[in-house]
């Protein structure tokens, strides 16, 4: 994903070819999943003339001020597991694209049992992810928001379908609030997905298409590469299999 490596990092769920000066490092793959599910192995940092990332979606990395909020909604997509190593997640976050930290929250779908299992989580990378015990199912409507106030980050995720909300506040004085993103990611390769639809995506309370955006396509060990569609209604887009 990168032409010239610099000191900064991007959290890693599986593979995107991005042209730019970046280093990408591990995100959700860095911690143990609940219920004894071991996370898929993935490198935390990839160096070289070509850095491989696992993000697919949209990133905003230029703003007249630092990023203070990132929010999005999505419906948990139906997934078909092909390998037990597969694990993917849609999430929103601040930082991670060209920075050493990431403040993020989302839902992962893990295939380590042979069938897809959904778990909500938050992560203050480089710390390991923390998983919530609240139930999540295919078809559930999820809304997630990360808010920055000084060095404090509030990560809120709600399952609108099941009626629960979890909010966690953590501080990191090293965080820069220098980017915002709405993406899907997969450290162990993607299960088969038809599409993941993001709606209501806003950064700093402003619709997605008001920003200068970087479009990311996944490129993983999976036989399918996922690509974001054009933005609709100012703040909606789909992640779909690239034909």
Long-range contacts (C-beta under 8 A, 24 or more apart in sequence): 1-46, 1-50, 1-51, 1-52, 1-53, 2-48, 2-49, 2-50, 2-51, 3-49, 3-50, 5-47, 5-48, 5-51, 6-98, 7-100, 8-98, 8-99, 8-100, 9-45, 9-96, 9-99, 9-100, 10-53, 10-55, 10-96, 10-97, 10-98, 10-102, 11-93, 11-96, 11-102, 11-104, 11-123, 11-125, 11-185, 12-42, 12-43, 12-44, 12-46, 12-53, 12-54, 12-185, 12-187, 13-42, 13-54, 13-55, 13-87, 13-88, 13-89, 13-184, 13-185, 13-186, 13-187, 14-42, 14-54, 14-88, 14-185, 14-186, 14-187, 14-188, 14-189, 14-190, 14-218, 14-220, 14-221, 14-222, 15-52, 15-53, 15-54, 15-218, 15-219, 15-220, 15-221, 16-52, 16-53, 16-54, 16-55, 16-56, 16-216, 16-217, 16-218, 16-219, 17-50, 17-52, 17-53, 17-217, 17-219, 18-51, 18-53, 18-55, 18-214, 18-216, 20-214, 21-98, 22-51, 22-53, 22-97, 22-98, 23-47, 23-51, 24-51, 24-52, 24-53, 24-54, 25-125, 25-126, 26-125, 26-187, 27-96, 27-102, 27-104, 27-123, 27-125, 27-129, 27-185, 27-187, 28-87, 28-89, 28-91, 28-106, 28-108, 28-121, 28-123, 28-129, 28-185, 28-187, 29-87, 29-187, 29-188, 30-123, 30-125, 30-126, 30-128, 30-129, 31-123, 31-128, 31-129, 31-130, 31-131, 32-128, 33-87, 33-108, 33-110, 33-112, 33-119, 33-131, 34-119, 34-131, 34-133, 35-117, 37-110, 37-112, 37-113, 37-117, 38-112, 39-87, 39-187, 39-188, 40-85, 40-86, 40-87, 40-112, 40-187, 40-188, 40-189, 41-85, 41-187, 41-188, 42-187, 42-188, 52-219, 53-216, 54-185, 54-186, 54-187, 54-218, 54-220, 55-181, 55-183, 55-184, 55-185, 55-216, 55-218, 56-183, 56-184, 56-185, 56-216, 56-217, 56-218, 56-226, 56-227, 56-228, 56-239, 57-181, 57-182, 57-183, 57-184, 57-198, 57-216, 57-228, 57-237, 57-239, 58-181, 58-182, 58-183, 58-201, 58-208, 58-213, 58-214, 58-215, 58-216, 58-228, 58-231, 58-237, 59-97, 59-179, 59-180, 59-181, 59-183, 59-213, 59-214, 59-216, 60-179, 60-180, 60-181, 60-203, 60-208, 60-211, 60-212, 60-213, 60-214, 61-97, 61-98, 61-178, 61-179, 61-214, 62-211, 62-212, 63-180, 63-203, 63-204, 63-211, 65-204, 66-148, 66-176, 66-177, 66-178, 67-94, 67-95, 67-148, 67-177, 67-178, 67-179, 67-180, 67-203, 67-204, 68-147, 68-148, 68-149, 68-177, 68-204, 69-145, 69-146, 69-147, 69-148, 69-180, 69-202, 69-203, 69-204, 69-205, 70-94, 70-145, 70-146, 70-180, 70-181, 70-182, 70-202, 70-203, 71-143, 71-144, 71-145, 71-146, 71-200, 71-201, 71-202, 72-143, 72-144, 72-182, 72-198, 72-199, 72-200, 72-201, 72-202, 73-141, 73-142, 73-143, 73-144, 73-160, 73-198, 73-199, 73-200, 74-141, 74-142, 74-196, 74-197, 74-198, 74-199, 75-139, 75-140, 75-141, 75-142, 75-197, 76-107, 76-109, 76-118, 76-136, 76-137, 76-138, 76-139, 76-140, 76-142, 77-138, 77-193, 77-194, 77-195, 77-196, 77-197, 78-138, 78-139, 78-193, 78-194, 79-109, 79-111, 79-116, 79-138, 79-191, 79-192, 79-193, 80-116, 80-191, 80-192, 81-111, 81-114, 81-115, 81-116, 81-191, 81-192, 82-111, 82-191, 82-192, 83-111, 83-188, 83-189, 84-111, 84-112, 84-113, 84-114, 85-111, 85-112, 85-188, 85-189, 86-110, 86-111, 86-186, 86-188, 86-189, 86-190, 86-191, 86-222, 87-111, 87-112, 87-186, 87-187, 87-188, 88-184, 88-185, 88-186, 88-190, 88-191, 88-193, 89-121, 89-184, 89-185, 89-186, 90-142, 90-182, 90-183, 90-184, 90-196, 90-198, 90-239, 91-144, 91-182, 91-183, 91-184, 91-185, 92-144, 92-145, 92-146, 92-180, 92-181, 92-182, 92-201, 93-146, 93-180, 93-181, 94-146, 94-148, 94-153, 94-175, 94-177, 94-179, 94-180, 95-175, 95-176, 95-177, 95-178, 95-179, 96-125, 96-179, 96-181, 97-178, 97-179, 97-181, 97-214, 98-178, 98-179, 99-175, 99-176, 99-178, 99-179, 100-126, 100-174, 100-176, 101-125, 101-126, 101-172, 101-174, 101-175, 101-176, 103-146, 103-148, 103-153, 103-155, 103-170, 103-172, 103-175, 104-146, 104-155, 105-144, 105-145, 105-146, 105-155, 105-156, 105-157, 105-168, 106-142, 106-144, 106-157, 107-136, 107-142, 107-157, 109-191, 111-188, 111-191, 116-191, 120-157, 120-159, 120-166, 122-155, 122-157, 122-166, 122-168, 124-153, 124-170, 124-172, 130-168, 132-157, 132-166, 134-159, 134-162, 134-164, 134-166, 135-159, 135-162, 136-162, 137-161, 137-162, 143-200, 148-175, 148-177, 151-175, 180-204, 182-208, 183-216, 184-218, 184-226, 184-239, 186-218, 186-220, 186-222, 189-220, 189-221, 189-222, 190-218, 190-220, 190-222, 190-224, 190-226, 192-224, 193-224, 193-226, 193-239, 193-241, 194-240, 194-241, 195-238, 195-239, 195-240, 195-241, 196-226, 196-238, 196-239, 197-236, 197-237, 197-238, 197-239, 198-236, 198-237, 198-238, 198-239, 199-235, 199-236, 200-235, 200-236, 201-235, 201-236, 201-237, 202-235, 207-234, 207-235, 208-234, 208-235, 208-237, 209-234, 209-235, 210-234, 217-242
